[in-house]
Amino acid sequence: MSQIRKAIIPVGGMGTRFLPASKAQPKEMLPVVDKPVIQYIVEEAVKSGIEEIVFVTAIGKRAIEDHFDRNFELEYRLEQKKKVKELKEVSAIGRLAKFAFVRQHKPMGDGHAVLSALPFVDAHEPVAILFGDDIIDAKIPALKQLMQVYDKYQDPVIALQAVPKNEVSKYGVIGGHQVTDKIWEINQFIEKPSPAKAPSNLAVVGRYIITPEIFNILQKQKPGPDGEIRLADAFAAYLKQKRALYGRIFDGTRYDCGNKLGFLRAQIELGKKHPEIGKEFKKYLKTI
């Protein structure tokens, strides 16, 4: 059993790419088929063995808190109407894990968001981080794949995905040497390099295992030129200390629900797999 039992999920972003849909509801609550994006991410964490989840929120994110809380009136009405399946699904959401919520008072970067969860993290505790945009459909949860690497090496681990070389400028990109077919030991961490300067085509995806050493760097880190404290800078500082940092090329399909095209891809691919509507949906797709 992995020693990682706690996860931080930053959900403070404004979701401007999804305006006007995200004007009055968090983008993380937009549904993919019949579940909000954030529930897929929480379910991945829970299936990986996570027991406690700390959401780092901002103003306008109250719906996320409500979603993972009990709704006694809804449960009562479903019970009265003998809607047993729906009642079971709804009441199970609040029991997926122990949830805590903390506000990030200023949008000062992903590193600052992670630091906002520090009061909920023990001093010597490794922690998982999952960002709220990526749904990863995999037989073995993507986070669990990272946790297996951490359990072996006891060092921070980053999720990696090979991307086309002409797209590396959209991502953080790593350099290093290959340890196994899927595992890399990282010696470079470059944020959004040009294709000519990228050390590889292995892009960083929003799943991490971080250790107390990373937290210590974040606490001392000064904001960058844009006024933000970034995880990427913390990893770069960590590597300068000649510490080991690993990457895992995860097995599975990633849907970037932070942009419209990725969100639509998730609707179609996960809709085709849905036990209730998948068969009919596939038939429909053949007609268009």
Buried (B, 14 or more C-beta within 10 A) or exposed (E): EBEBBBBBBBBBBBBEBBEEBBEEBBBBBBEBBEBBBBBBBBBBBBBBBBEBBBBBBBEBBEBBEEBBEEBEEEBEEBEEEEEEEBBEEBBEBBEBBEBBBBEBEEEBBBBBBBBBBBEBBEEEBBBBBBBBBBBBBBEEBBBBBBBBBBBEBEBBBBBBBEBEEEEBBEBBBBBBEEBEEBBBBBBBBBBEBEEEEBBBBBBBBBBBBBBBBBBEBBEEBEBBEEEBBBBBBBBBBBBEEEBEBBBBBBEBBBBBBBEEEBBEBBBEBBBBEBEEBBEEBEEEEEEE
